[in-house]
């Protein structure tokens, strides 16, 4: 199956071949999980991914992906003072 992935902030350094904002298209086996996708795209870096969205919804690593899903991956982020 095919899914689209967008890497944000410091995660982009793992795929320097992608232009800013350019999505990555990945081919995965049926019933692949979000954790499987992260392994395929970033390798063994589970601590570097803190926020995982599938079709705009926050998900956990065990989420099973479907054909055409849009995935966004974010590293841990910190905000400024209020």
C-alpha positions as YAML, in Angstrom:
chain: A
units: angstrom
residues:
- id: 1
  name: UNK
  ca: [0.00, 0.00, 0.00]
- id: 2
  name: UNK
  ca: [1.05, 3.59, -0.49]
- id: 3
  name: UNK
  ca: [1.08, 6.28, 2.21]
- id: 4
  name: UNK
  ca: [2.37, 9.86, 2.21]
- id: 5
  name: UNK
  ca: [4.65, 11.12, 4.98]
- id: 6
  name: UNK
  ca: [5.66, 14.64, 5.96]
- id: 7
  name: UNK
  ca: [8.60, 15.17, 8.30]
- id: 8
  name: UNK
  ca: [8.72, 18.31, 10.42]
- id: 9
  name: UNK
  ca: [11.36, 20.30, 12.29]
- id: 10
  name: UNK
  ca: [14.53, 18.34, 13.16]
- id: 11
  name: UNK
  ca: [13.22, 15.10, 11.62]
- id: 12
  name: UNK
  ca: [13.81, 16.59, 8.17]
- id: 13
  name: UNK
  ca: [17.56, 16.15, 8.63]
- id: 14
  name: UNK
  ca: [17.12, 12.40, 8.18]
- id: 15
  name: UNK
  ca: [15.85, 12.91, 4.63]
- id: 16
  name: UNK
  ca: [17.96, 15.76, 3.17]
- id: 17
  name: UNK
  ca: [16.86, 14.70, -0.33]
- id: 18
  name: UNK
  ca: [13.39, 16.17, 0.32]
- id: 19
  name: UNK
  ca: [12.70, 19.83, -0.39]
- id: 20
  name: UNK
  ca: [11.05, 21.93, 2.29]
- id: 21
  name: UNK
  ca: [7.42, 20.81, 2.56]
- id: 22
  name: UNK
  ca: [7.89, 17.95, 0.10]
- id: 23
  name: UNK
  ca: [6.06, 14.77, 1.13]
- id: 24
  name: UNK
  ca: [7.65, 11.35, 0.95]
- id: 25
  name: UNK
  ca: [5.66, 8.55, -0.66]
- id: 26
  name: UNK
  ca: [6.22, 5.15, 0.94]
- id: 27
  name: UNK
  ca: [5.24, 1.66, -0.11]
- id: 28
  name: UNK
  ca: [4.38, -0.57, 2.85]
- id: 29
  name: UNK
  ca: [2.92, -4.05, 3.23]
- id: 30
  name: UNK
  ca: [-0.78, -4.35, 4.09]
- id: 31
  name: UNK
  ca: [-1.51, -4.06, 7.84]
- id: 32
  name: UNK
  ca: [1.71, -2.09, 8.45]
- id: 33
  name: UNK
  ca: [1.61, 0.07, 11.58]
- id: 34
  name: UNK
  ca: [2.72, 3.60, 12.21]
- id: 35
  name: UNK
  ca: [5.74, 2.16, 14.06]
- id: 36
  name: UNK
  ca: [6.60, 0.12, 10.93]
- id: 37
  name: UNK
  ca: [6.45, 3.27, 8.83]
- id: 38
  name: UNK
  ca: [8.73, 5.18, 11.22]
- id: 39
  name: UNK
  ca: [11.24, 2.32, 11.10]
- id: 40
  name: UNK
  ca: [11.13, 2.33, 7.28]
- id: 41
  name: UNK
  ca: [11.54, 6.11, 6.95]
- id: 42
  name: UNK
  ca: [13.82, 7.02, 9.85]
- id: 43
  name: UNK
  ca: [15.35, 3.76, 11.01]
- id: 44
  name: UNK
  ca: [15.63, 2.89, 14.70]
- id: 45
  name: UNK
  ca: [14.85, 6.37, 16.05]
- id: 46
  name: UNK
  ca: [11.64, 5.97, 18.07]
- id: 47
  name: UNK
  ca: [12.67, 8.59, 20.66]
- id: 48
  name: UNK
  ca: [12.98, 11.24, 17.98]
- id: 49
  name: UNK
  ca: [9.28, 11.06, 17.06]
- id: 50
  name: UNK
  ca: [6.91, 12.51, 19.64]
- id: 51
  name: UNK
  ca: [3.81, 13.47, 17.66]
- id: 52
  name: UNK
  ca: [2.27, 11.20, 15.04]
- id: 53
  name: UNK
  ca: [-0.75, 12.27, 13.03]
- id: 54
  name: UNK
  ca: [-2.62, 10.07, 10.57]
- id: 55
  name: UNK
  ca: [-5.06, 12.01, 8.40]
- id: 56
  name: UNK
  ca: [-4.87, 14.85, 10.92]
- id: 57
  name: UNK
  ca: [-5.67, 12.71, 13.96]
- id: 58
  name: UNK
  ca: [-3.22, 12.03, 16.79]
- id: 59
  name: UNK
  ca: [-2.31, 8.32, 16.82]
- id: 60
  name: UNK
  ca: [-0.04, 5.84, 18.62]
- id: 61
  name: UNK
  ca: [2.61, 3.62, 17.06]
- id: 62
  name: UNK
  ca: [0.36, 0.55, 16.95]
- id: 63
  name: UNK
  ca: [-2.11, 2.31, 14.61]
- id: 64
  name: UNK
  ca: [-2.61, 0.19, 11.49]
- id: 65
  name: UNK
  ca: [-2.25, 2.24, 8.33]
- id: 66
  name: UNK
  ca: [-4.46, 2.12, 5.24]
- id: 67
  name: UNK
  ca: [-3.93, 2.85, 1.55]
- id: 68
  name: UNK
  ca: [-3.67, 6.59, 0.93]
- id: 69
  name: UNK
  ca: [-3.14, 7.63, 4.57]
- id: 70
  name: UNK
  ca: [-1.40, 10.97, 5.13]
- id: 71
  name: UNK
  ca: [1.09, 10.81, 8.01]
- id: 72
  name: UNK
  ca: [2.80, 13.75, 9.73]
- id: 73
  name: UNK
  ca: [5.72, 13.14, 12.10]
- id: 74
  name: UNK
  ca: [7.02, 15.68, 14.62]
- id: 75
  name: UNK
  ca: [9.95, 15.53, 17.05]
- id: 76
  name: UNK
  ca: [9.57, 16.59, 20.69]
- id: 77
  name: UNK
  ca: [9.05, 20.34, 20.65]
- id: 78
  name: UNK
  ca: [9.20, 23.04, 23.30]
- id: 79
  name: UNK
  ca: [7.36, 26.31, 23.32]
- id: 80
  name: UNK
  ca: [8.19, 29.75, 24.62]
- id: 81
  name: UNK
  ca: [7.02, 31.41, 27.80]
- id: 82
  name: UNK
  ca: [3.48, 32.70, 28.07]
...
